[in-house]
Amino acid sequence: MTKKSIAVIGGGVSGLSSIKCCLEEGLEPVCFERTDDIGGLWRFQENPEEGRASIYKSVIINTSKEMMCFSDYPIPDHYPNFMPNSQVLEYFRMYAKEFDLLKYIRFKTTVCSVKKRPDFSTSGQWEVVTESEGEKEVHVFDGVMVCTGHHTNAHLPLESFPGIEKFKGQYFHSRDYKNPDIFTGKRVIIIGIGNSGGDLAVEISHTAKQVFLSTRRGSWILNRVADYGYPFDVLFSSRYKHFLSKICGQSLVNSFLEKKMNQRFDHEMFGLKPKHRVLSQNPTLNDDLPNRIISGLVKVKGNVKEFTETAAIFEDGSREDNMDAVIFATGYTFAFPFLEDSVQVVKNKISLYKNIFPPNLEKPTLAIIGLIQPWGAIMPISELQGRWVTQVFKGLKTLPSQSEMKAEITKAQEEIAKR
């Protein structure tokens, strides 16, 4: 029997695990990677390619090695619990070498389009057009796994900040930040208090004259290191803790976690307490931010109302003059320009069954891998998604009816909206 051929789009962490999952199920994967190397988000470059997420040189992963490793390839014992980006990338290289994955990847190959074949309703096959070194090629695949992630296009909402076009200092998205040296002796505003915003505020505060951290809603600040020096995710991600949360209910768990966080750093006192509960949205992971705030090197401000040529005016009426730079740590948007209407992204949201399968297809032969924002690492989740998807592709698992999938998607979206 001829092996089913599977297109894997993207050679990052989700792409690597998807290749391996295909091989384990006897499928024939071909991975298309637009750049010349693996690693995706985790491969630091001074000048990153357009359409690829970029990290700054000092990035340290927010999940411990115990919780982020693949199930069958532990991270070496001598690696630290929380690894710098260079070691994260090295781990992916070791994983790819161990399971001989690189030979299935076509580097410097861009996927131009993914379209249903005319007989899709019976065959479930896709026509995939790729381009490499100016040459286009047409392929036919029995299944497609999209592994391009959700950190693709920088979200720069300049229209929400009147006057920014008049600002005489420099302004840019955090994607373009690489090191703090250019801000020596300057006054800098960072807009957004996600993980990137917190990291940049801390790092730049070591060289800048003053850093202002602007946030609309505040955030819960979580340390990587928890009680007794254990990684936070190891301490809280246990079957016992999960069992307790089921018994006690989310409200009580929220209260417990918020109390623990406030014991180290009173969020309300320092203007960071958000309206949402801690489990409703991802917290900001940062070990040093409270120390920089309490020492005055980082000052927390509310949302920016408008900019002038040299100043920022905030919604509470306060004003900061003689500003030199603005960094927008405002996140990313994602898109699938190569896909036809099978998958539609509306306002950075997408309707997928179990965050993987488009519900409207006649055949379940298209899957989106790793398009999630979990409390924890993406690697184990991508691996589990890949296992399930390849078994669906192979016919070992079946999906519910379209109506059942749509109903579950609606229910999940309603639950998220309540947070």
One Martini backbone bead per residue (centre of mass of N, CA, C, O) as a GRO file, in nm:
protein
  419
    1MET     BB    1   0.096   0.036   0.023
    2THR     BB    2   0.073   0.360  -0.016
    3LYS     BB    3   0.197   0.627   0.112
    4LYS     BB    4   0.116   0.900   0.274
    5SER     BB    5   0.133   1.238   0.196
    6ILE     BB    6   0.293   1.513   0.385
    7ALA     BB    7   0.260   1.849   0.452
    8VAL     BB    8   0.506   2.059   0.610
    9ILE     BB    9   0.472   2.390   0.743
   10GLY     BB   10   0.753   2.434   0.889
   11GLY     BB   11   1.080   2.437   1.094
   12GLY     BB   12   0.994   2.429   1.371
   13VAL     BB   13   0.886   2.279   1.647
   14SER     BB   14   0.619   2.174   1.512
   15GLY     BB   15   0.751   2.059   1.257
   16LEU     BB   16   0.936   1.848   1.384
   17SER     BB   17   0.716   1.683   1.537
   18SER     BB   18   0.547   1.622   1.281
   19ILE     BB   19   0.747   1.454   1.131
   20LYS     BB   20   0.773   1.233   1.347
   21CYS     BB   21   0.472   1.151   1.353
   22CYS     BB   22   0.460   1.054   1.065
   23LEU     BB   23   0.673   0.830   1.087
   24GLU     BB   24   0.524   0.666   1.316
   25GLU     BB   25   0.265   0.624   1.098
   26GLY     BB   26   0.379   0.581   0.796
   27LEU     BB   27   0.438   0.850   0.677
   28GLU     BB   28   0.515   1.109   0.418
   29PRO     BB   29   0.723   1.368   0.472
   30VAL     BB   30   0.720   1.728   0.375
   31CYS     BB   31   0.925   2.000   0.445
   32PHE     BB   32   0.868   2.359   0.445
   33GLU     BB   33   1.137   2.606   0.447
   34ARG     BB   34   1.210   2.940   0.390
   35THR     BB   35   1.468   2.898   0.520
   36ASP     BB   36   1.810   2.774   0.619
   37ASP     BB   37   1.661   2.682   0.897
   38ILE     BB   38   1.590   2.596   1.203
   39GLY     BB   39   1.357   2.715   1.490
   40GLY     BB   40   1.242   2.982   1.425
   41LEU     BB   41   1.190   3.176   1.688
   42TRP     BB   42   1.479   3.056   1.824
   43ARG     BB   43   1.638   3.213   1.594
   44PHE     BB   44   1.877   3.428   1.613
   45GLN     BB   45   1.868   3.764   1.457
   46GLU     BB   46   1.954   4.074   1.363
   47ASN     BB   47   1.809   4.013   1.062
   48PRO     BB   48   1.512   3.930   1.006
   49GLU     BB   49   1.272   3.790   0.845
   50GLU     BB   50   1.002   3.831   0.686
   51GLY     BB   51   0.743   3.670   0.870
   52ARG     BB   52   0.934   3.640   1.127
   53ALA     BB   53   1.004   3.588   1.422
   54SER     BB   54   1.167   3.777   1.694
   55ILE     BB   55   1.448   3.786   1.901
   56TYR     BB   56   1.634   3.857   2.165
   57LYS     BB   57   1.943   3.787   2.296
   58SER     BB   58   1.826   3.752   2.616
   59VAL     BB   59   1.644   3.522   2.591
   60ILE     BB   60   1.433   3.337   2.816
   61ILE     BB   61   1.266   3.083   2.894
   62ASN     BB   62   0.937   3.032   3.064
   63THR     BB   63   1.010   2.726   3.071
   64SER     BB   64   1.096   2.439   3.183
   65LYS     BB   65   1.271   2.160   3.090
   66GLU     BB   66   1.066   1.956   3.218
   67MET     BB   67   0.806   2.096   3.047
   68MET     BB   68   0.936   2.126   2.730
   69CYS     BB   69   0.999   1.855   2.653
   70PHE     BB   70   1.010   1.586   2.489
   71SER     BB   71   0.902   1.267   2.563
   72ASP     BB   72   1.176   1.116   2.405
   73TYR     BB   73   1.377   1.390   2.479
   74PRO     BB   74   1.569   1.487   2.701
   75ILE     BB   75   1.720   1.723   2.866
   76PRO     BB   76   2.006   1.789   2.971
   77ASP     BB   77   2.124   1.805   3.292
   78HIS     BB   78   2.332   2.060   3.245
   79TYR     BB   79   2.101   2.218   3.195
   80PRO     BB   80   1.907   2.459   3.267
   81ASN     BB   81   1.592   2.516   3.360
   82PHE     BB   82   1.636   2.804   3.219
   83MET     BB   83   1.683   2.874   2.890
   84PRO     BB   84   1.851   3.003   2.660
   85ASN     BB   85   1.804   3.036   2.326
   86SER     BB   86   2.060   2.876   2.238
   87GLN     BB   87   1.975   2.608   2.390
   88VAL     BB   88   1.707   2.562   2.261
   89LEU     BB   89   1.818   2.529   1.974
   90GLU     BB   90   2.012   2.297   2.039
   91TYR     BB   91   1.793   2.098   2.118
   92PHE     BB   92   1.658   2.087   1.838
   93ARG     BB   93   1.906   1.980   1.693
   94MET     BB   94   1.930   1.716   1.853
   95TYR     BB   95   1.651   1.609   1.780
   96ALA     BB   96   1.689   1.604   1.470
   97LYS     BB   97   1.934   1.413   1.478
   98GLU     BB   98   1.824   1.168   1.639
   99PHE     BB   99   1.564   1.144   1.409
  100ASP     BB  100   1.633   1.229   1.120
  101LEU     BB  101   1.478   1.511   0.997
  102LEU     BB  102   1.632   1.689   0.778
  103LYS     BB  103   1.572   1.509   0.515
  104TYR     BB  104   1.257   1.633   0.513
  105ILE     BB  105   1.381   1.917   0.441
  106ARG     BB  106   1.304   2.218   0.253
  107PHE     BB  107   1.493   2.468   0.196
  108LYS     BB  108   1.422   2.765   0.064
  109THR     BB  109   1.091   2.719   0.078
  110THR     BB  110   0.797   2.844  -0.055
  111VAL     BB  111   0.460   2.872   0.013
  112CYS     BB  112   0.208   2.979  -0.205
  113SER     BB  113  -0.009   2.727  -0.216
  114VAL     BB  114  -0.330   2.582  -0.089
  115LYS     BB  115  -0.533   2.342  -0.262
  116LYS     BB  116  -0.790   2.191  -0.371
  117ARG     BB  117  -0.880   1.933  -0.529
  118PRO     BB  118  -1.129   1.844  -0.741
  119ASP     BB  119  -1.149   1.553  -0.560
  120PHE     BB  120  -1.170   1.615  -0.247
  121SER     BB  121  -1.440   1.474  -0.147
  122THR     BB  122  -1.277   1.187  -0.190
  123SER     BB  123  -0.951   1.234  -0.141
  124GLY     BB  124  -0.829   1.496   0.027
  125GLN     BB  125  -0.654   1.659  -0.161
  126TRP     BB  126  -0.355   1.863  -0.229
  127GLU     BB  127  -0.236   2.163  -0.376
  128VAL     BB  128   0.115   2.246  -0.384
  129VAL     BB  129   0.290   2.554  -0.407
  130THR     BB  130   0.632   2.616  -0.479
  131GLU     BB  131   0.940   2.813  -0.400
  132SER     BB  132   1.282   2.792  -0.548
  133GLU     BB  133   1.496   2.989  -0.687
  134GLY     BB  134   1.243   3.081  -0.891
  135GLU     BB  135   1.108   2.794  -0.870
  136LYS     BB  136   0.823   2.621  -0.953
  137GLU     BB  137   0.610   2.379  -0.773
  138VAL     BB  138   0.400   2.089  -0.800
  139HIS     BB  139   0.193   1.930  -0.553
  140VAL     BB  140   0.072   1.621  -0.398
  141PHE     BB  141  -0.141   1.577  -0.106
  142ASP     BB  142  -0.305   1.404   0.164
  143GLY     BB  143  -0.175   1.623   0.363
  144VAL     BB  144  -0.181   1.909   0.606
  145MET     BB  145   0.069   2.084   0.809
  146VAL     BB  146   0.047   2.376   0.996
  147CYS     BB  147   0.370   2.538   1.133
  148THR     BB  148   0.379   2.884   1.171
  149GLY     BB  149   0.228   3.006   1.389
  150HIS     BB  150   0.170   3.335   1.589
  151HIS     BB  151   0.466   3.491   1.517
  152THR     BB  152   0.465   3.679   1.234
  153ASN     BB  153   0.311   3.963   1.271
  154ALA     BB  154   0.345   4.272   1.356
  155HIS     BB  155   0.174   4.464   1.603
  156LEU     BB  156   0.103   4.813   1.495
  157PRO     BB  157  -0.118   5.045   1.657
  158LEU     BB  158  -0.096   5.362   1.561
  159GLU     BB  159  -0.404   5.454   1.554
  160SER     BB  160  -0.411   5.448   1.889
  161PHE     BB  161  -0.175   5.696   1.862
  162PRO     BB  162  -0.193   6.002   1.867
  163GLY     BB  163   0.096   6.171   1.724
  164ILE     BB  164   0.324   5.968   1.640
  165GLU     BB  165   0.406   6.113   1.367
  166LYS     BB  166   0.542   6.364   1.541
  167PHE     BB  167   0.749   6.209   1.669
  168LYS     BB  168   1.107   6.257   1.708
  169GLY     BB  169   1.159   5.998   1.791
  170GLN     BB  170   1.185   5.669   1.829
  171TYR     BB  171   0.990   5.395   1.672
  172PHE     BB  172   0.897   5.047   1.758
  173HIS     BB  173   0.898   4.719   1.751
  174SER     BB  174   1.007   4.457   1.947
  175ARG     BB  175   1.116   4.288   1.708
  176ASP     BB  176   1.363   4.518   1.665
  177TYR     BB  177   1.492   4.432   1.920
  178LYS     BB  178   1.833   4.359   2.067
  179ASN     BB  179   1.960   4.605   2.247
  180PRO     BB  180   2.036   4.863   2.504
  181ASP     BB  181   2.262   5.066   2.406
  182ILE     BB  182   2.085   5.291   2.246
  183PHE     BB  183   1.958   5.387   2.554
  184THR     BB  184   2.169   5.553   2.673
  185GLY     BB  185   2.041   5.812   2.869
  186LYS     BB  186   1.735   5.754   2.819
  187ARG     BB  187   1.387   5.803   2.744
  188VAL     BB  188   1.150   5.530   2.786
  189ILE     BB  189   0.876   5.373   2.619
  190ILE     BB  190   0.666   5.095   2.705
  191ILE     BB  191   0.417   4.915   2.523
  192GLY     BB  192   0.337   4.674   2.720
  193ILE     BB  193   0.289   4.368   2.956
  194GLY     BB  194   0.424   4.144   2.853
  195ASN     BB  195   0.697   3.959   2.824
  196SER     BB  196   0.846   4.164   2.647
  197GLY     BB  197   0.791   4.424   2.804
  198GLY     BB  198   0.926   4.331   3.067
  199ASP     BB  199   1.207   4.264   2.958
  200LEU     BB  200   1.273   4.545   2.835
  201ALA     BB  201   1.244   4.714   3.088
  202VAL     BB  202   1.472   4.580   3.243
  203GLU     BB  203   1.710   4.602   3.042
  204ILE     BB  204   1.696   4.913   2.979
  205SER     BB  205   1.725   5.014   3.284
  206HIS     BB  206   2.050   4.972   3.282
  207THR     BB  207   2.089   5.237   3.067
  208ALA     BB  208   1.875   5.420   3.117
  209LYS     BB  209   1.738   5.691   3.269
  210GLN     BB  210   1.426   5.608   3.184
  211VAL     BB  211   1.144   5.389   3.246
  212PHE     BB  212   0.828   5.331   3.085
  213LEU     BB  213   0.528   5.140   3.170
  214SER     BB  214   0.262   5.078   2.956
  215THR     BB  215  -0.084   5.011   3.070
  216ARG     BB  216  -0.419   4.931   3.049
  217ARG     BB  217  -0.463   4.653   3.265
  218GLY     BB  218  -0.238   4.505   3.347
  219SER     BB  219  -0.065   4.248   3.561
  220TRP     BB  220   0.047   3.942   3.640
  221ILE     BB  221   0.334   3.851   3.834
  222LEU     BB  222   0.561   3.587   3.753
  223ASN     BB  223   0.775   3.357   3.867
  224ARG     BB  224   0.998   3.112   3.792
  225VAL     BB  225   1.053   3.105   4.097
  226ALA     BB  226   0.961   2.920   4.361
  227ASP     BB  227   0.931   2.736   4.608
  228TYR     BB  228   1.244   2.625   4.703
  229GLY     BB  229   1.348   2.673   4.388
  230TYR     BB  230   1.129   2.593   4.207
  231PRO     BB  231   0.973   2.564   3.936
  232PHE     BB  232   0.662   2.675   3.883
  233ASP     BB  233   0.558   2.443   3.683
  234VAL     BB  234   0.633   2.206   3.868
  235LEU     BB  235   0.470   2.288   4.125
  236PHE     BB  236   0.174   2.334   3.970
  237SER     BB  237   0.211   2.069   3.769
  238SER     BB  238  -0.001   1.856   3.918
  239ARG     BB  239  -0.225   1.619   4.003
  240TYR     BB  240  -0.290   1.733   4.280
  241LYS     BB  241  -0.352   2.026   4.192
  242HIS     BB  242  -0.570   1.949   3.992
  243PHE     BB  243  -0.757   1.813   4.195
  244LEU     BB  244  -0.799   2.061   4.378
  245SER     BB  245  -0.922   2.249   4.159
  246LYS     BB  246  -1.175   2.073   4.113
  247ILE     BB  247  -1.283   2.096   4.407
  248CYS     BB  248  -1.255   2.418   4.466
  249GLY     BB  249  -1.222   2.587   4.226
  250GLN     BB  250  -1.126   2.870   4.053
  251SER     BB  251  -1.168   3.096   4.260
  252LEU     BB  252  -0.984   2.978   4.484
  253VAL     BB  253  -0.731   2.954   4.312
  254ASN     BB  254  -0.705   3.249   4.245
  255SER     BB  255  -0.673   3.350   4.537
  256PHE     BB  256  -0.419   3.193   4.601
  257LEU     BB  257  -0.233   3.301   4.373
  258GLU     BB  258  -0.265   3.606   4.434
  259LYS     BB  259  -0.148   3.592   4.717
  260LYS     BB  260   0.130   3.487   4.639
  261MET     BB  261   0.207   3.728   4.453
  262ASN     BB  262   0.158   3.959   4.677
  263GLN     BB  263   0.381   3.874   4.879
  264ARG     BB  264   0.611   3.996   4.686
  265PHE     BB  265   0.394   4.184   4.506
  266ASP     BB  266   0.200   4.463   4.514
  267HIS     BB  267  -0.002   4.536   4.260
  268GLU     BB  268  -0.169   4.780   4.361
  269MET     BB  269   0.057   4.967   4.470
  270PHE     BB  270   0.204   4.955   4.158
  271GLY     BB  271  -0.028   4.958   3.923
  272LEU     BB  272  -0.095   4.627   3.820
  273LYS     BB  273  -0.376   4.554   3.884
  274PRO     BB  274  -0.607   4.367   3.747
  275LYS     BB  275  -0.936   4.274   3.671
  276HIS     BB  276  -0.841   4.006   3.621
  277ARG     BB  277  -0.784   3.696   3.675
  278VAL     BB  278  -0.513   3.489   3.671
  279LEU     BB  279  -0.663   3.248   3.488
  280SER     BB  280  -0.777   3.426   3.239
  281GLN     BB  281  -0.474   3.503   3.185
  282ASN     BB  282  -0.171   3.551   3.099
  283PRO     BB  283   0.099   3.607   3.254
  284THR     BB  284   0.387   3.771   3.367
  285LEU     BB  285   0.719   3.672   3.319
  286ASN     BB  286   0.921   3.799   3.600
  287ASP     BB  287   1.195   3.844   3.823
  288ASP     BB  288   1.282   4.179   3.799
  289LEU     BB  289   1.055   4.393   3.783
  290PRO     BB  290   0.990   4.461   4.082
  291ASN     BB  291   1.278   4.577   4.141
  292ARG     BB  292   1.268   4.810   3.929
  293ILE     BB  293   1.017   4.948   4.042
  294ILE     BB  294   1.103   4.988   4.350
  295SER     BB  295   1.366   5.164   4.239
  296GLY     BB  296   1.252   5.356   3.983
  297LEU     BB  297   1.354   5.254   3.692
  298VAL     BB  298   1.050   5.168   3.676
  299LYS     BB  299   0.750   5.316   3.549
  300VAL     BB  300   0.414   5.305   3.596
  301LYS     BB  301   0.165   5.336   3.340
  302GLY     BB  302  -0.075   5.415   3.157
  303ASN     BB  303  -0.238   5.494   2.896
  304VAL     BB  304  -0.189   5.633   2.593
  305LYS     BB  305  -0.338   5.907   2.439
  306GLU     BB  306  -0.078   6.088   2.340
  307PHE     BB  307   0.140   6.257   2.115
  308THR     BB  308   0.417   6.445   2.075
  309GLU     BB  309   0.722   6.541   1.980
  310THR     BB  310   0.830   6.485   2.315
  311ALA     BB  311   0.558   6.349   2.431
  312ALA     BB  312   0.348   6.189   2.685
  313ILE     BB  313  -0.003   6.134   2.715
  314PHE     BB  314  -0.222   6.036   2.957
  315GLU     BB  315  -0.536   5.934   3.067
  316ASP     BB  316  -0.479   6.074   3.365
  317GLY     BB  317  -0.305   6.353   3.262
  318SER     BB  318  -0.034   6.282   3.245
  319ARG     BB  319   0.326   6.367   3.187
  320GLU     BB  320   0.603   6.306   2.951
  321ASP     BB  321   0.905   6.444   2.886
  322ASN     BB  322   1.172   6.401   2.689
  323MET     BB  323   1.141   6.182   2.475
  324ASP     BB  324   1.322   5.924   2.279
  325ALA     BB  325   1.138   5.648   2.306
  326VAL     BB  326   0.933   5.385   2.142
  327ILE     BB  327   0.797   5.066   2.245
  328PHE     BB  328   0.607   4.808   2.086
  329ALA     BB  329   0.456   4.553   2.296
  330THR     BB  330   0.188   4.433   2.086
  331GLY     BB  331   0.252   4.192   1.931
  332TYR     BB  332   0.074   3.955   1.718
  333THR     BB  333  -0.004   3.830   1.403
  334PHE     BB  334  -0.194   3.605   1.193
  335ALA     BB  335  -0.145   3.406   0.885
  336PHE     BB  336  -0.268   3.235   0.561
  337PRO     BB  337  -0.188   3.317   0.246
  338PHE     BB  338  -0.178   3.011   0.115
  339LEU     BB  339  -0.469   2.979   0.185
  340GLU     BB  340  -0.767   2.919   0.144
  341ASP     BB  341  -1.103   2.939   0.268
  342SER     BB  342  -1.074   2.715   0.491
  343VAL     BB  343  -0.912   2.954   0.642
  344GLN     BB  344  -1.021   3.210   0.869
  345VAL     BB  345  -0.909   3.533   0.965
  346VAL     BB  346  -1.058   3.718   1.244
  347LYS     BB  347  -0.923   3.925   1.443
  348ASN     BB  348  -0.709   3.704   1.529
  349LYS     BB  349  -0.919   3.470   1.460
  350ILE     BB  350  -1.013   3.112   1.487
  351SER     BB  351  -1.197   2.825   1.365
  352LEU     BB  352  -1.129   2.535   1.566
  353TYR     BB  353  -1.101   2.210   1.633
  354LYS     BB  354  -0.911   2.192   1.898
  355ASN     BB  355  -0.717   2.402   1.750
  356ILE     BB  356  -0.694   2.243   1.442
  357PHE     BB  357  -0.974   2.191   1.286
  358PRO     BB  358  -1.152   2.249   1.023
  359PRO     BB  359  -1.513   2.210   1.001
  360ASN     BB  360  -1.578   2.237   0.662
  361LEU     BB  361  -1.457   1.978   0.568
  362GLU     BB  362  -1.495   1.681   0.399
  363LYS     BB  363  -1.189   1.639   0.482
  364PRO     BB  364  -0.943   1.567   0.745
  365THR     BB  365  -0.648   1.711   0.582
  366LEU     BB  366  -0.631   1.967   0.781
  367ALA     BB  367  -0.377   2.120   0.998
  368ILE     BB  368  -0.318   2.308   1.299
  369ILE     BB  369  -0.006   2.370   1.456
  370GLY     BB  370   0.050   2.564   1.747
  371LEU     BB  371  -0.226   2.757   1.776
  372ILE     BB  372  -0.133   2.853   2.083
  373GLN     BB  373  -0.177   2.984   2.440
  374PRO     BB  374  -0.033   2.858   2.693
  375TRP     BB  375   0.024   2.735   3.019
  376GLY     BB  376   0.317   2.701   2.874
  377ALA     BB  377   0.439   2.478   2.667
  378ILE     BB  378   0.436   2.386   2.321
  379MET     BB  379   0.579   2.115   2.267
  380PRO     BB  380   0.387   1.894   2.391
  381ILE     BB  381   0.138   1.988   2.231
  382SER     BB  382   0.240   1.948   1.944
  383GLU     BB  383   0.288   1.648   1.977
  384LEU     BB  384  -0.006   1.566   2.040
  385GLN     BB  385  -0.129   1.683   1.788
  386GLY     BB  386   0.038   1.513   1.587
  387ARG     BB  387  -0.066   1.238   1.673
  388TRP     BB  388  -0.364   1.282   1.613
  389VAL     BB  389  -0.351   1.377   1.320
  390THR     BB  390  -0.209   1.124   1.196
  391GLN     BB  391  -0.445   0.935   1.277
  392VAL     BB  392  -0.655   1.075   1.107
  393PHE     BB  393  -0.512   1.052   0.833
  394LYS     BB  394  -0.502   0.726   0.862
  395GLY     BB  395  -0.795   0.635   1.008
  396LEU     BB  396  -0.786   0.577   1.333
  397LYS     BB  397  -0.937   0.851   1.352
  398THR     BB  398  -1.231   1.041   1.433
  399LEU     BB  399  -1.457   1.287   1.372
  400PRO     BB  400  -1.697   1.471   1.415
  401SER     BB  401  -1.933   1.639   1.314
  402GLN     BB  402  -1.975   1.949   1.199
  403SER     BB  403  -2.189   2.036   1.408
  404GLU     BB  404  -2.029   1.945   1.659
  405MET     BB  405  -1.779   2.117   1.614
  406LYS     BB  406  -1.919   2.395   1.608
  407ALA     BB  407  -2.042   2.378   1.890
  408GLU     BB  408  -1.769   2.359   2.042
  409ILE     BB  409  -1.648   2.620   1.941
  410THR     BB  410  -1.864   2.809   2.055
  411LYS     BB  411  -1.829   2.728   2.350
  412ALA     BB  412  -1.529   2.807   2.376
  413GLN     BB  413  -1.566   3.108   2.296
  414GLU     BB  414  -1.759   3.180   2.531
  415GLU     BB  415  -1.562   3.114   2.762
  416ILE     BB  416  -1.347   3.321   2.683
  417ALA     BB  417  -1.536   3.579   2.692
  418LYS     BB  418  -1.578   3.559   3.016
  419ARG     BB  419  -1.281   3.645   3.119
   0.00000   0.00000   0.00000
